[in-house]
Amino acid sequence: MKNTILYILLLVASFTYSQNTLSGKIISENKSPLQGVAVHIIENNSFTETDIYGNYSLQNVPKGTITIVIYLYGYEQKTEKINSNQTTIKLDFTLAEKEQHLDEVVVSTSFNKIQSQNVMKVEHQTVKQLQENGASSLINGLSSIPGVNQVSTGASIGKPVIRGLSPNRVLVYAQGVRLENQQFGEEHGLGLSASGIESVEVIKGPASLLYGSDAIGGVLYFNPEKYAQTNSFATNVNQQFYSNTQGTNTSFGFKASPNNWKLLLRANYNSQADYKIPTGDHIINTRSIEKDLKYGIGYANSHFSTDLRYNYNNLNLGLPEEDIENSGFRNPLFPKQDIDNHILSLNNKIFFKNSKIEADFGYIFNNRKELESIDEIALHMKLKTANYNIKYYLPKWKNLETIIGTQGMHQTNANFGEELLIPDATLNDYGAFITTNYEWNKNAIQAGVRFDKRNINTSEHGVIGEEGYFEAIDKQFKSFNFALGYKTNLTEKIISRINLASGFRAPNLAELTSNGVHEGSNRYEIGNQNLKNEQNFQTDINLEYSSEHFEFFINGFYNHINNYIYISPTQAMIDDNDVYEYLQSNASLYGGEAGIHFHPHPLDWLHIRSSFESVTGEQENGAYLPLIPANQFKNNIRTEFSISNWFTKNYFFTQINYTFNQNNVSAFETKSLDYTLVNIGFGGVIKLVKTKFNVYLNANNLLDKSYIAHLSRLKNDGIPNMGRNVILGLNFDF
């Protein structure tokens, strides 16, 4: 017995402390060592940088086949796949000077390919890039990506729109888990702060194969901030000032990675006053106060890694309405929302010799209050969601990679306020899928199938025949879906992709059960218990050309949706409110995006970018779908230079964005006029003694243009969007 216990202890010790080490040297073509080269292992997201001698070292390298990405601005990027089952690995690199954009690693499509290898076209932007380009908020920054827009209520509430599909048709992932925060509501925003988010990936098109219901229109996948490099620590302070709202945003972060452990802490405070329109007037009660706190603790060795993260977000924001008596400056007035959002996530990876298991577990608690006065809580909903996502990466066979996975979700909604938008309910999801990726020469094909089942049970509430009555329901929705994609390098510089995929969305509680006045839209909404799954089929074609000094892309899509759910006026009225009901009809959306990036030689400091995006949405009877963004033509001219030794990596840009008329409107929308916005920005890195920090100064809507975006919910009240807004940002790394 003693020998058995001793054997187990020795086995555990070897499992815990045995480490694979990767090290080497990186030099230029003229044999000079390169400092600051990033060395990134995709499988466990560990990274380091070379020292002044070009040397690097990484411990806790995962077992099995790993992908190493090497990159330094101004040099070619290299990607290497190696087998790391040996204890010590030596790997040197020689990099050639080359004007090349980073070929990002895509996390949201499971196989973790770099963009040029990926079968699906995925947009990738870092939060730093979005902020330097003038983003005043996270969702505002996303709307600069071709094909992505937002439905906004003032400056604080924004809901993502991907190629004309929004609310529950776009799935949001944060910290590796599905985000659930009553997103069906028109006045319910993302509930995420840009602080502590590293980057965002956007899948444009049905992603039900990987994510299940509600990914019928696409996915926003937010990657959290990375931990510090191994055996190091870092402190960061970020400060922003906004002229239009007299707002401030302060973020403080600390992270450390001693040996196998990783720690992270970030706190953020954001305060915005009412926004100002070009006439000089302020839109009363568009103010907000946001507090955000993020923790992270991780552990990794060569056999496994674990990452536990927690995010608390409190958002206190005003809801603009008529006849609000102005008082104070920043504190939101009534009516207002007070929202607590908790996200707890646990990511685990277990590495075997030639395979691995990845398991994500999440718990989200959304505590949402809508207050009419200090004594009246009109709405109070508590949404609790537990979910899991488990994937097994089978051993690679020749060039064939396969993943099998299962996902599930248990969710409860409980009401405590005077009014009910949706009844108390319980929702259970289950899904299982298999997907395969096969590569040969310069080609890749990816395919997969999936089955999902969703059960929805609600409680009866109220008096039959009266407003606010909810009949108890017990519904089950099922769906099979598939995806098939092919990528090929037509030439060394041209990549072509074609993807065929189906997706589905089960009707949400509001669509099934509504029976009352929705204060956010001032209409009496009636649900429909007979609604079926939305089921879609999309064809997506992508063509890209990339050379050292010129790039272009063109994306085209056609998306057919059976049983598209929409809300329609009935011509009836209840208590002076127009009555709307939820109906279904087949629909189609089609359009695409195209763009260029030109940085001519020898003027490598000059970058010219232009893009055009268009989407049209129609029902089978020819009527237009609601909330379809207007066509847009975006242009950006950017110069890069260094002013002096103490002020380097400077840039200056001018954006001229033209939004076309939107005349293709639904039965309860009005047409929108065209407008042109001009934005400028300037920034760089300042070095003072031993202190180094980034600074940027942006002016959005420089000409103080008065306009109303088609997707603004304040449009019906004739309220323009924000006027000129100057943003000053400072970012200190210690």
C-alpha positions in Angstrom: 0.0 0.0 0.0 2.8 2.4 0.9 4.5 1.7 -2.4 1.3 2.4 -4.3 0.9 5.7 -2.5 4.6 6.6 -3.1 4.2 5.7 -6.8 1.1 8.0 -7.1 2.8 10.9 -5.4 5.8 10.5 -7.7 3.5 10.4 -10.7 1.7 13.5 -9.6 5.0 15.3 -8.9 6.3 14.5 -12.4 3.0 15.5 -13.9 3.1 18.9 -12.1 6.7 19.9 -12.3 8.1 18.4 -15.5 8.5 21.2 -18.0 9.2 21.4 -21.7 11.4 24.4 -22.6 11.6 26.2 -25.9 14.5 28.6 -26.5 16.6 30.0 -29.3 17.9 33.1 -31.0 16.4 35.4 -33.6 18.6 37.5 -35.9 18.2 39.6 -39.0 19.6 38.6 -42.4 22.8 40.6 -41.7 23.3 38.4 -38.6 22.4 41.2 -36.1 20.4 40.1 -33.0 16.8 41.4 -33.0 15.4 42.7 -29.7 11.7 42.8 -28.9 10.6 40.0 -31.3 7.4 38.5 -30.0 7.4 34.7 -29.7 3.8 33.4 -29.2 2.7 29.8 -28.6 -0.9 29.5 -29.8 -2.0 26.5 -27.8 -1.7 28.0 -24.3 -1.4 31.7 -25.4 2.0 32.1 -23.7 4.4 34.6 -25.1 7.7 36.3 -24.5 10.1 38.7 -26.3 13.7 38.5 -27.3 16.4 40.3 -25.2 19.1 42.7 -26.5 21.0 39.6 -27.7 18.1 38.2 -29.6 17.6 35.3 -27.2 14.3 34.0 -26.0 13.1 31.3 -23.7 9.7 29.8 -22.9 8.9 27.2 -20.2 5.8 25.1 -19.7 5.6 24.4 -23.5 2.5 22.2 -24.1 3.0 18.6 -25.2 2.1 17.5 -28.7 2.1 19.6 -31.9 2.3 23.3 -31.2 2.2 26.4 -33.4 4.8 29.1 -32.9 4.2 32.6 -34.3 7.2 35.0 -34.6 6.6 38.7 -35.4 8.3 42.1 -35.2 7.1 45.3 -36.8 9.0 45.9 -40.0 10.0 42.3 -40.5 8.4 39.2 -42.0 6.2 37.1 -39.8 7.0 33.4 -39.4 4.8 30.5 -38.3 6.3 27.2 -37.3 4.6 23.9 -36.3 6.7 21.6 -34.2 6.4 18.5 -32.0 7.2 19.4 -28.4 7.2 16.0 -26.8 10.9 16.4 -26.0 12.0 18.1 -22.8 14.3 20.7 -24.4 13.7 22.3 -27.8 16.1 24.6 -29.6 14.7 26.8 -32.4 16.4 29.7 -34.1 15.0 32.1 -36.6 16.3 34.6 -39.2 13.9 37.4 -40.2 14.0 39.5 -43.3 13.0 43.1 -43.3 9.6 43.5 -44.9 6.7 45.8 -44.7 4.1 43.3 -43.6 0.9 43.4 -41.6 0.5 41.0 -38.7 -1.3 37.8 -39.8 -3.4 37.4 -36.7 -4.1 34.1 -35.0 -7.9 33.4 -35.1 -9.2 32.0 -31.8 -13.0 32.0 -32.6 -12.9 29.3 -35.2 -11.5 26.5 -33.0 -8.6 25.3 -35.1 -6.5 28.4 -34.1 -5.1 29.1 -37.6 -3.5 32.3 -38.6 -5.7 34.4 -40.8 -4.1 33.5 -44.1 -4.6 29.8 -43.3 -8.1 30.0 -42.1 -11.0 28.7 -44.2 -13.4 31.3 -42.8 -12.8 35.0 -43.2 -12.6 36.6 -39.7 -12.1 40.3 -39.0 -9.7 41.0 -36.2 -9.0 44.3 -34.4 -7.2 45.1 -31.2 -8.9 47.5 -28.8 -5.8 49.7 -28.9 -6.3 50.1 -32.7 -9.9 50.9 -32.2 -9.1 53.6 -29.6 -6.3 55.1 -31.7 -8.7 55.4 -34.6 -11.2 57.5 -32.6 -13.5 55.0 -30.9 -15.4 56.6 -28.1 -16.8 53.3 -26.8 -16.3 49.6 -27.5 -19.4 49.2 -29.7 -18.6 52.5 -31.5 -15.2 51.1 -32.4 -16.7 47.9 -33.7 -18.9 49.8 -36.1 -15.7 50.9 -38.0 -15.2 47.3 -39.2 -16.7 46.8 -42.7 -20.1 45.0 -42.3 -20.5 45.8 -38.6 -22.9 48.6 -37.3 -24.7 49.4 -34.2 -28.3 50.1 -33.0 -27.7 53.0 -30.6 -29.7 54.8 -27.9 -27.6 57.9 -27.2 -23.9 57.5 -26.5 -24.1 54.7 -23.9 -26.3 52.0 -25.3 -25.2 50.2 -28.5 -26.2 46.8 -29.9 -24.1 45.1 -32.6 -25.4 44.6 -36.2 -23.6 42.3 -38.5 -24.7 42.4 -42.2 -28.2 43.6 -41.2 -28.8 41.1 -38.4 -29.0 42.2 -34.8 -30.2 41.6 -31.3 -30.5 37.8 -30.7 -29.1 36.9 -34.1 -25.6 38.0 -33.1 -23.9 36.0 -30.4 -21.3 37.6 -28.1 -18.5 35.7 -26.4 -16.4 37.2 -23.6 -13.6 35.4 -21.6 -14.3 32.3 -23.7 -17.9 32.0 -22.6 -21.3 32.9 -24.1 -22.5 36.3 -22.8 -26.2 36.4 -21.7 -27.6 39.7 -20.5 -31.2 40.0 -21.7 -30.0 41.2 -25.1 -33.4 41.0 -26.7 -34.3 44.4 -25.2 -34.0 47.4 -27.4 -32.4 49.4 -24.5 -30.0 46.6 -23.4 -26.4 47.2 -24.5 -23.4 44.8 -24.4 -22.6 45.2 -20.8 -18.9 45.1 -21.5 -16.1 47.6 -20.9 -13.3 47.9 -23.3 -10.9 47.9 -20.4 -9.2 44.5 -20.0 -10.2 43.4 -23.5 -7.2 42.7 -25.8 -9.0 42.3 -29.2 -12.2 41.4 -31.0 -12.8 38.8 -33.7 -15.9 39.1 -35.9 -17.4 36.2 -37.8 -19.8 37.6 -40.4 -22.3 34.9 -41.2 -23.9 31.8 -39.6 -21.6 30.2 -37.0 -24.2 27.8 -35.5 -21.8 24.9 -36.2 -19.5 26.1 -33.5 -21.8 28.1 -31.2 -25.4 26.8 -31.6 -28.6 28.9 -31.5 -28.4 32.7 -31.8 -25.2 32.7 -34.0 -27.4 32.9 -37.1 -26.0 36.3 -38.0 -22.5 36.0 -36.7 -20.3 36.2 -33.6 -18.4 38.9 -31.7 -15.6 37.1 -29.9 -13.8 39.3 -27.3 -10.3 38.1 -26.3 -9.4 39.1 -22.8 -6.1 40.9 -21.9 -3.1 38.6 -21.9 -1.1 37.9 -18.8 2.4 39.2 -18.4 5.4 37.5 -20.0 6.8 34.6 -18.0 8.8 35.6 -14.9 7.9 39.3 -15.2 5.3 41.8 -14.1 3.7 44.9 -15.6 1.7 47.9 -14.5 -0.5 49.9 -16.8 -2.5 53.2 -16.4 -4.8 54.4 -19.2 -6.6 57.8 -19.1 -9.0 59.3 -21.6 -10.8 62.6 -21.8 -13.9 63.4 -24.0 -14.7 67.0 -24.8 -18.3 66.5 -26.0 -19.6 64.7 -22.8 -16.9 66.2 -20.6 -16.2 62.6 -19.8 -13.3 60.7 -18.3 -12.3 57.1 -18.4 -9.6 55.8 -16.1 -8.1 52.3 -16.1 -5.5 50.7 -13.9 -4.0 47.3 -14.4 -1.4 45.1 -12.8 -0.3 41.6 -14.0 2.5 39.2 -13.1 3.6 35.8 -14.2 5.9 34.2 -11.6 7.1 30.8 -12.8 4.0 28.7 -13.6 1.5 31.1 -12.1 -0.2 34.1 -13.7 -2.1 36.9 -12.0 -4.0 39.9 -13.4 -6.1 42.8 -11.9 -7.7 45.6 -13.8 -10.1 48.4 -12.5 -11.9 50.9 -14.7 -14.1 54.0 -14.0 -16.0 55.7 -16.8 -18.2 58.8 -16.3 -20.0 60.7 -19.1 -22.3 63.7 -19.0 -25.1 64.4 -21.4 -23.9 64.5 -25.0 -24.0 67.7 -27.0 -25.5 68.1 -30.5 -24.2 70.7 -33.1 -26.8 73.3 -32.1 -25.1 73.4 -28.7 -27.9 71.8 -26.9 -27.4 68.8 -24.6 -29.6 65.7 -24.9 -30.8 65.4 -21.3 -30.2 62.1 -19.5 -27.8 60.5 -22.0 -25.3 60.5 -19.1 -23.8 57.3 -17.6 -21.4 56.0 -14.9 -19.7 52.7 -15.4 -17.5 50.7 -13.0 -15.6 47.7 -14.1 -13.4 45.2 -12.3 -11.5 42.2 -13.7 -9.5 39.5 -12.0 -7.5 36.7 -13.5 -5.4 33.8 -12.1 -3.9 31.1 -14.2 -1.5 28.2 -13.9 0.3 26.3 -16.7 2.8 23.6 -17.2 3.6 21.2 -20.1 0.7 19.0 -19.3 -2.2 21.4 -18.6 -3.2 25.0 -18.2 -6.1 26.6 -16.4 -7.3 30.2 -16.4 -9.9 31.5 -14.0 -11.3 35.0 -14.7 -14.0 37.2 -13.1 -15.5 40.4 -14.4 -17.9 42.7 -12.5 -19.5 45.5 -14.4 -21.9 48.1 -13.0 -23.6 50.4 -15.4 -25.8 53.3 -14.2 -27.2 55.1 -17.2 -30.0 57.5 -18.0 -32.8 56.9 -20.5 -33.6 60.0 -22.6 -37.3 60.9 -22.6 -39.4 64.0 -23.1 -40.1 66.4 -20.3 -37.2 65.4 -18.1 -36.3 68.2 -15.7 -32.5 68.7 -15.9 -30.5 68.7 -12.6 -27.0 67.8 -11.6 -24.3 67.1 -14.1 -23.1 63.4 -14.3 -25.5 61.4 -12.1 -28.2 59.8 -14.3 -31.7 61.1 -13.8 -35.0 59.1 -13.7 -35.9 57.0 -15.7 -32.6 55.1 -15.6 -31.1 51.7 -15.7 -28.9 50.2 -12.9 -27.3 47.0 -14.2 -24.9 44.6 -12.5 -23.2 42.0 -14.7 -21.0 39.3 -13.3 -19.0 36.9 -15.6 -17.1 34.0 -14.0 -15.2 31.8 -16.5 -12.8 28.9 -16.2 -10.8 27.7 -19.2 -8.9 24.4 -18.9 -6.6 22.7 -21.4 -5.1 19.3 -21.0 -2.3 18.4 -23.4 -1.6 14.7 -24.4 1.1 13.5 -26.6 -0.8 14.1 -29.9 -4.2 15.5 -28.8 -5.8 17.8 -26.2 -9.0 18.6 -24.4 -10.3 22.1 -24.0 -13.1 22.8 -21.5 -14.7 26.2 -20.9 -17.2 26.7 -18.0 -19.1 29.9 -17.4 -21.5 31.5 -15.0 -23.2 34.9 -15.9 -25.4 36.8 -13.5 -27.2 39.8 -15.0 -29.1 41.9 -12.4 -31.1 44.5 -14.4 -33.2 47.3 -12.9 -35.1 50.0 -14.6 -36.2 52.7 -12.2 -38.9 55.3 -12.8 -38.3 57.1 -9.5 -36.4 56.6 -6.3 -39.3 54.6 -4.9 -40.4 52.8 -8.1 -38.6 49.9 -9.7 -40.5 49.3 -12.9 -38.5 46.4 -14.1 -36.2 44.1 -12.2 -35.0 41.0 -13.8 -32.4 38.5 -12.6 -30.9 36.3 -15.3 -28.6 33.5 -14.2 -26.8 31.4 -16.8 -24.5 28.5 -16.4 -22.8 27.1 -19.6 -20.1 24.7 -20.7 -18.2 24.1 -23.9 -16.0 21.0 -24.1 -13.9 20.1 -27.1 -11.6 17.2 -27.8 -8.9 17.7 -30.5 -8.2 14.3 -31.9 -4.7 13.2 -32.8 -3.7 14.8 -36.2 -3.7 12.2 -39.0 -1.5 13.3 -41.8 -3.0 16.7 -42.7 -6.4 16.0 -41.2 -7.5 17.7 -37.9 -10.7 16.9 -36.2 -12.6 18.3 -33.2 -15.6 16.8 -31.5 -17.5 18.9 -28.9 -20.5 19.4 -26.8 -22.0 22.5 -25.4 -24.8 23.3 -23.0 -26.6 26.0 -21.1 -29.0 26.2 -18.2 -30.7 29.6 -17.7 -33.3 31.0 -15.3 -35.1 34.3 -15.5 -36.9 35.8 -12.4 -38.9 39.0 -12.1 -39.1 41.2 -9.0 -40.3 44.6 -10.4 -43.8 46.0 -10.9 -43.8 45.3 -14.6 -42.9 42.3 -16.6 -41.4 42.3 -20.1 -41.0 38.5 -20.1 -42.2 35.9 -17.6 -40.2 33.8 -15.2 -38.6 31.1 -17.2 -36.2 28.2 -17.4 -34.2 27.5 -20.5 -32.0 24.4 -21.2 -29.7 24.0 -24.3 -27.8 21.0 -25.5 -25.6 20.7 -28.6 -23.0 18.3 -30.1 -20.8 18.8 -33.1 -17.9 17.4 -35.1 -15.8 19.5 -37.5 -12.7 18.6 -39.6 -10.0 20.6 -41.3 -7.9 19.1 -44.1 -4.9 20.9 -45.8 -2.9 19.9 -48.8 -0.5 22.1 -50.8 -2.0 25.6 -50.6 -5.6 24.4 -50.2 -7.7 23.7 -47.1 -11.2 22.4 -46.7 -13.3 22.5 -43.5 -16.6 20.7 -42.9 -18.8 19.9 -39.9 -22.3 19.0 -38.7 -24.1 19.8 -35.5 -27.3 18.9 -33.6 -29.0 21.3 -31.0 -32.0 21.0 -28.7 -33.5 23.8 -26.7 -36.3 23.6 -24.0 -38.1 26.6 -22.8 -40.5 26.5 -19.8 -42.3 29.6 -18.4 -44.6 30.3 -15.5 -48.1 31.6 -15.8 -48.6 35.2 -14.6 -51.4 37.7 -14.3 -55.1 37.6 -15.2 -56.3 36.1 -18.5 -57.3 38.7 -21.0 -55.5 41.6 -19.3 -52.2 43.3 -20.0 -49.3 41.5 -18.5 -50.9 38.1 -18.6 -48.4 35.4 -19.5 -49.6 31.9 -20.3 -47.4 29.1 -19.2 -45.5 27.4 -22.1 -43.4 24.3 -22.5 -41.6 24.5 -25.9 -38.9 22.4 -27.5 -36.8 23.5 -30.5 -34.4 21.2 -32.5 -32.1 21.8 -35.4 -29.4 20.1 -37.5 -26.9 22.4 -39.2 -23.8 22.0 -41.3 -20.8 24.1 -42.6 -18.6 23.6 -45.6 -15.7 25.8 -46.5 -12.8 25.8 -49.0 -9.8 28.0 -49.2 -7.1 28.1 -51.8 -4.1 30.2 -52.7 -4.8 31.0 -56.4 -1.3 32.5 -56.6 1.3 33.4 -54.1 -0.6 36.7 -53.4 -4.2 35.8 -54.0 -6.4 33.9 -51.6 -9.9 32.8 -52.4 -12.5 31.4 -50.0 -16.0 30.1 -50.4 -18.2 29.0 -47.4 -21.6 27.4 -47.3 -23.3 27.2 -43.9 -26.7 26.8 -42.3 -27.7 28.3 -39.0 -30.7 28.6 -36.7 -32.2 30.7 -34.0 -34.9 29.6 -31.6 -37.5 32.3 -30.8 -36.7 34.2 -27.6 -39.0 34.8 -24.7 -40.1 38.3 -25.8 -41.2 36.9 -29.2 -43.0 34.0 -27.7 -44.7 35.6 -24.7 -45.0 39.4 -24.9 -48.3 40.9 -23.7 -48.0 44.6 -22.8 -46.5 48.0 -23.4 -42.8 48.1 -24.2 -41.8 51.5 -22.8 -38.6 51.6 -24.8 -40.6 51.6 -28.1 -43.9 53.0 -26.9 -45.9 50.2 -28.4 -48.1 47.3 -27.2 -46.4 44.1 -28.2 -48.1 40.7 -28.5 -46.0 37.5 -28.7 -46.7 34.4 -30.7 -46.4 30.9 -29.1 -46.6 29.3 -32.5 -43.3 30.7 -33.8 -40.9 28.2 -35.3 -37.1 28.2 -35.6 -35.5 30.7 -37.8 -33.4 28.6 -40.2 -31.0 30.1 -42.7 -28.5 29.1 -45.4 -25.7 31.5 -46.4 -23.2 31.5 -49.2 -20.1 33.6 -48.6 -17.3 34.3 -51.1 -14.1 36.1 -50.3 -11.2 37.1 -52.5 -8.0 38.8 -51.2 -4.9 40.1 -52.9 -1.9 41.0 -50.7 1.5 42.3 -51.8 4.1 44.4 -50.0 2.5 47.7 -51.1 -1.0 47.0 -52.2 -3.9 44.9 -50.8 -7.5 44.6 -51.7 -10.4 42.4 -50.6 -14.0 41.7 -51.8 -16.6 39.8 -49.9 -20.0 38.8 -51.2 -22.8 37.0 -49.4 -26.4 35.8 -49.9 -28.3 34.8 -46.8 -31.8 33.2 -47.1 -33.8 32.8 -43.8 -36.8 30.7 -43.5 -39.4 31.8 -40.8 -37.7 35.1 -40.2 -39.3 36.6 -37.1 -40.4 40.3 -37.2 -42.7 42.6 -35.5 -45.5 44.2 -37.4 -48.3 46.8 -36.7 -51.8 45.5 -36.5 -53.6 48.9 -36.9 -55.3 48.3 -33.5 -54.7 50.4 -30.4 -54.8 49.6 -26.7 -54.7 52.4 -24.1 -53.5 54.9 -26.8 -50.6 52.6 -27.8 -50.2 51.1 -31.2 -50.5 47.3 -31.1 -47.7 45.2 -32.8 -47.5 41.4 -33.1 -44.7 39.0 -33.9 -45.0 37.2 -37.2 -42.9 35.1 -39.5 -42.0 35.2 -43.2 -39.2 34.0 -45.4 -36.5 36.6 -46.0 -33.3 37.3 -47.8 -30.3 39.5 -47.1 -27.5 40.1 -49.6 -24.6 42.4 -50.2 -21.0 42.6 -49.2 -17.9 44.6 -48.6 -14.9 45.6 -50.7 -11.8 47.6 -49.9 -8.2 48.5 -50.7 -5.0 49.3 -48.7 -2.3 51.1 -50.7 1.1 52.1 -49.3 3.2 53.0 -52.3 7.0 52.5 -52.5 9.1 54.4 -51.7 6.4 56.3 -49.7 6.1 53.5 -47.2 5.0 56.0 -44.6 1.8 56.7 -46.5 -1.3 54.4 -46.1 -4.5 54.9 -48.1 -7.5 52.7 -47.1 -10.9 52.7 -48.7 -13.9 50.4 -48.2 -17.5 50.1 -49.3 -20.2 48.1 -47.6 -23.8 47.3 -48.6 -26.6 45.1 -47.4 -30.2 44.8 -48.5 -32.9 42.9 -46.5 -36.2 41.8 -48.0 -39.2 39.7 -47.0 -40.6 37.2 -49.5 -43.4 39.6 -50.3 -41.0 42.3 -51.3 -41.3 44.4 -48.0 -38.0 45.6 -46.5 -36.7 44.3 -43.2 -36.2 46.7 -40.3 -32.9 47.9 -38.9 -30.9 47.5 -42.1 -27.9 49.9 -42.1 -27.4 52.3 -45.0 -24.6 51.8 -47.5 -21.3 53.3 -46.4 -18.1 54.5 -48.1 -15.2 54.9 -45.7 -11.8 56.4 -46.5 -8.7 56.8 -44.3 -5.4 58.5 -45.2 -2.6 57.8 -42.6 1.0 58.9 -42.4 3.6 57.4 -40.2 6.8 59.1 -39.1 9.0 60.0 -36.1 9.3 63.6 -34.9 12.4 63.1 -32.7 14.2 60.7 -30.4 11.8 61.5 -27.6 8.6 61.4 -29.7 8.5 58.4 -32.0 6.2 56.1 -33.9 4.0 59.1 -34.8 1.0 58.9 -37.0 -1.6 61.3 -38.4 -4.8 60.2 -40.1 -7.8 61.8 -41.8 -11.1 59.8 -42.2 -13.8 60.8 -44.6 -16.9 58.6 -44.2 -19.9 58.9 -46.4 -23.2 57.3 -45.4 -25.8 57.0 -48.2 -29.5 57.6 -48.0 -31.5 54.7 -46.6 -34.8 54.6 -48.6 -35.4 50.8 -48.2 -37.3 50.9 -44.9 -39.8 48.6 -43.2 -43.5 49.5 -42.5 -42.7 51.3 -39.2 -39.5 53.0 -40.1 -38.8 56.4 -41.8 -36.3 57.1 -44.5 -32.9 58.6 -43.6 -30.8 61.2 -45.3 -27.2 60.8 -46.3 -24.3 62.5 -44.5 -20.5 62.9 -44.5 -18.4 62.8 -41.4 -14.7 63.9 -41.1 -12.5 62.6 -38.4 -8.8 63.3 -37.7 -6.2 61.8 -35.3 -2.6 62.2 -34.2 -0.5 60.2 -31.8 2.8 58.5 -30.9 5.1 57.3 -28.2 6.8 59.8 -25.8 10.0 58.9 -24.0 10.9 61.1 -21.0 14.0 59.9 -19.1 12.9 56.4 -18.1 9.2 56.9 -18.6 7.5 55.9 -21.9 3.9 56.4 -22.7 1.5 56.4 -25.7 -0.6 59.5 -26.5 -3.3 60.1 -29.0 -5.6 63.0 -29.9 -8.6 62.4 -32.0 -11.4 64.7 -33.3 -14.6 62.9 -34.3 -17.1 64.7 -36.4 -14.6 67.5 -36.9 -17.0 69.7 -38.8 -19.7 69.4 -36.2 -22.1 67.9 -38.7 -25.7 67.6 -37.7 -27.0 64.1 -38.7 -29.2 61.3 -37.6 -28.0 57.7 -38.1 -30.6 55.3 -39.5 -30.1 52.9 -36.7 -30.4 55.5 -33.9 -33.4 54.8 -31.6 -33.6 58.5 -31.0 -34.4 59.1 -34.7 -38.2 59.0 -34.2 -37.9 61.9 -31.8 -35.8 63.9 -34.3 -32.7 63.9 -32.0 -29.4 64.1 -33.8 -26.3 62.1 -33.0 -23.4 63.5 -31.1 -21.6 66.6 -32.4 -17.9 67.2 -32.4 -16.0 65.1 -29.9 -12.3 65.5 -29.1 -10.7 62.6 -27.3 -7.3 62.7 -25.6 -5.8 59.4 -24.6 -2.7 58.6 -22.5 -1.4 55.1 -21.9 1.4 54.4 -19.4 3.3 51.1 -19.2 5.6 50.6 -16.2 
